[in-house]
Amino acid sequence: MRHVVVRYKVKPEWVEANEELIAAVFEELAERDPGGIRYASLQLADGVSFVHLVRFETEDGSNPLGEIAAFSEFTRDIAERCDEPPAAQDATVVGSYRFFGG
């Protein structure tokens, strides 16, 4: 199992578009249910910072998001939308209460 945390900051004029692109990703995930992933996206209190938490549960650690067209659309122009580009880091869960499930 692999955990990844991605943090970035969008330009204020791109917040609404970014939210819509994220919503489309979750909508397609719900429709397709590719399995092998737990995924959450958070908007921080400053309104322009976003954090994505991902747990890959595939046997080979592959990323099911690659199969999601809406995710490709979300990442396509991410550099243009950002003041601070996405920074992804692998993470280790030290503790979790009902957050990542079983």
C-alpha angles and dihedrals in degrees: 000000000000129000124200130185119199122190129183142151123228127208110262093246090057099051096097094045091048091052090050092050091050091049090053090054092053091045091054092044089055092048097045100031094198093183125214095081143083113192137179132175123201132190112211125226094262087069095228103064121085132189124195120197117199133182115190112206099175116123093239095039092247121157114247089194087080087073093055114093092199090057090054088051091048093053097039098087100015093125091057092051096048137088087183115028122230114282113197123195133177110240139196120223108233094178138352133181110199090320103110097023125218 
